[in-house]
Amino acid sequence: MKKVISIIITVILALWALLLIFDFIRAVNQNPPLIKLSEKTYQYQDGYAKEYVSLGYKYFEAQSNGTLKFGFAPLWKSIDSLR
């Protein structure tokens, strides 16, 4: 029984790691993550910011004074660090 649970946990972690790598590649190409648990848009005087929350990480997109920035970070990272 322990072996079956160990195999299931290993498969789940491997699939999550593959999704993380896939979404990181998408972020490098300035695309949002494949799986989005939530999406927020913030409006500022000089632009906007979008935050996509996925499975354990966030993808940020911000435009400020005509400059477009992208970021990929863990859940605890704030969108303010990108601006």
Short mmCIF file of the C-alpha atoms (twelve columns), coordinates in Angstrom:
data_MODEL
# 
_entry.id   MODEL 
# 
loop_
_atom_site.group_PDB 
_atom_site.id 
_atom_site.type_symbol 
_atom_site.label_atom_id 
_atom_site.label_alt_id 
_atom_site.label_comp_id 
_atom_site.label_asym_id 
_atom_site.label_seq_id 
_atom_site.Cartn_x 
_atom_site.Cartn_y 
_atom_site.Cartn_z 
_atom_site.pdbx_PDB_model_num 
ATOM 1  C CA . MET A 1  0.000  0.000  0.000   1 
ATOM 2  C CA . LYS A 2  2.839  2.413  0.844   1 
ATOM 3  C CA . LYS A 3  4.433  1.712  -2.510  1 
ATOM 4  C CA . VAL A 4  1.237  2.608  -4.388  1 
ATOM 5  C CA . ILE A 5  0.870  5.876  -2.463  1 
ATOM 6  C CA . SER A 6  4.532  6.677  -3.109  1 
ATOM 7  C CA . ILE A 7  4.086  6.076  -6.842  1 
ATOM 8  C CA . ILE A 8  0.954  8.238  -6.971  1 
ATOM 9  C CA . ILE A 9  2.682  11.102 -5.143  1 
ATOM 10 C CA . THR A 10 5.715  10.821 -7.430  1 
ATOM 11 C CA . VAL A 11 3.530  10.949 -10.555 1 
ATOM 12 C CA . ILE A 12 1.610  13.989 -9.257  1 
ATOM 13 C CA . LEU A 13 4.851  15.828 -8.425  1 
ATOM 14 C CA . ALA A 14 6.339  14.950 -11.823 1 
ATOM 15 C CA . LEU A 15 3.249  16.275 -13.631 1 
ATOM 16 C CA . TRP A 16 3.347  19.480 -11.555 1 
ATOM 17 C CA . ALA A 17 7.047  19.942 -12.371 1 
ATOM 18 C CA . LEU A 18 6.329  19.492 -16.092 1 
ATOM 19 C CA . LEU A 19 3.523  22.051 -15.889 1 
ATOM 20 C CA . LEU A 20 5.839  24.452 -14.068 1 
ATOM 21 C CA . ILE A 21 8.504  24.107 -16.767 1 
ATOM 22 C CA . PHE A 22 5.903  24.450 -19.550 1 
ATOM 23 C CA . ASP A 23 4.436  27.601 -17.982 1 
ATOM 24 C CA . PHE A 24 7.905  29.050 -17.409 1 
ATOM 25 C CA . ILE A 25 8.633  28.636 -21.119 1 
ATOM 26 C CA . ARG A 26 5.286  30.294 -21.885 1 
ATOM 27 C CA . ALA A 27 6.221  33.172 -19.532 1 
ATOM 28 C CA . VAL A 28 9.550  33.658 -21.301 1 
ATOM 29 C CA . ASN A 29 7.545  33.976 -24.536 1 
ATOM 30 C CA . GLN A 30 5.222  36.494 -22.817 1 
ATOM 31 C CA . ASN A 31 2.190  34.195 -22.614 1 
ATOM 32 C CA . PRO A 32 0.013  33.576 -19.526 1 
ATOM 33 C CA . PRO A 33 0.051  30.167 -17.798 1 
ATOM 34 C CA . LEU A 34 -1.863 27.225 -19.202 1 
ATOM 35 C CA . ILE A 35 -3.895 26.676 -16.015 1 
ATOM 36 C CA . LYS A 36 -5.181 29.853 -14.367 1 
ATOM 37 C CA . LEU A 37 -6.821 29.551 -10.954 1 
ATOM 38 C CA . SER A 38 -7.486 33.276 -10.794 1 
ATOM 39 C CA . GLU A 39 -6.849 36.376 -12.833 1 
ATOM 40 C CA . LYS A 40 -6.751 39.956 -11.530 1 
ATOM 41 C CA . THR A 41 -6.289 43.220 -13.394 1 
ATOM 42 C CA . TYR A 42 -5.088 46.371 -11.645 1 
ATOM 43 C CA . GLN A 43 -5.469 49.801 -13.235 1 
ATOM 44 C CA . TYR A 44 -2.952 52.542 -12.460 1 
ATOM 45 C CA . GLN A 45 -2.650 56.112 -13.700 1 
ATOM 46 C CA . ASP A 46 0.338  55.228 -15.861 1 
ATOM 47 C CA . GLY A 47 -0.744 51.754 -17.010 1 
ATOM 48 C CA . TYR A 48 -2.080 48.423 -15.842 1 
ATOM 49 C CA . ALA A 49 -0.979 45.155 -14.276 1 
ATOM 50 C CA . LYS A 50 -2.365 41.642 -14.669 1 
ATOM 51 C CA . GLU A 51 -1.754 38.818 -12.226 1 
ATOM 52 C CA . TYR A 52 -2.455 35.180 -13.096 1 
ATOM 53 C CA . VAL A 53 -2.348 32.651 -10.251 1 
ATOM 54 C CA . SER A 54 -1.601 29.053 -11.143 1 
ATOM 55 C CA . LEU A 55 -0.638 25.934 -9.195  1 
ATOM 56 C CA . GLY A 56 1.979  27.302 -6.796  1 
ATOM 57 C CA . TYR A 57 3.220  30.249 -8.834  1 
ATOM 58 C CA . LYS A 58 2.141  33.541 -10.407 1 
ATOM 59 C CA . TYR A 59 2.622  35.160 -13.774 1 
ATOM 60 C CA . PHE A 60 2.694  38.955 -13.931 1 
ATOM 61 C CA . GLU A 61 2.214  41.304 -16.851 1 
ATOM 62 C CA . ALA A 62 2.514  45.064 -16.306 1 
ATOM 63 C CA . GLN A 63 2.560  48.084 -18.550 1 
ATOM 64 C CA . SER A 64 3.843  51.323 -17.087 1 
ATOM 65 C CA . ASN A 65 4.718  54.452 -19.085 1 
ATOM 66 C CA . GLY A 66 4.666  52.471 -22.324 1 
ATOM 67 C CA . THR A 67 7.019  49.769 -21.015 1 
ATOM 68 C CA . LEU A 68 5.685  46.203 -20.934 1 
ATOM 69 C CA . LYS A 69 7.168  43.894 -18.274 1 
ATOM 70 C CA . PHE A 70 6.603  40.224 -17.508 1 
ATOM 71 C CA . GLY A 71 7.400  38.090 -14.498 1 
ATOM 72 C CA . PHE A 72 7.133  34.554 -13.183 1 
ATOM 73 C CA . ALA A 73 7.310  34.107 -9.412  1 
ATOM 74 C CA . PRO A 74 6.182  32.028 -6.419  1 
ATOM 75 C CA . LEU A 75 2.785  32.710 -4.845  1 
ATOM 76 C CA . TRP A 76 4.148  34.883 -2.040  1 
ATOM 77 C CA . LYS A 77 5.744  37.390 -4.442  1 
ATOM 78 C CA . SER A 78 3.905  40.697 -4.769  1 
ATOM 79 C CA . ILE A 79 2.958  42.311 -8.063  1 
ATOM 80 C CA . ASP A 80 4.414  45.568 -6.734  1 
ATOM 81 C CA . SER A 81 7.910  44.104 -7.117  1 
ATOM 82 C CA . LEU A 82 7.415  44.094 -10.895 1 
ATOM 83 C CA . ARG A 83 6.339  47.737 -11.187 1 
# 
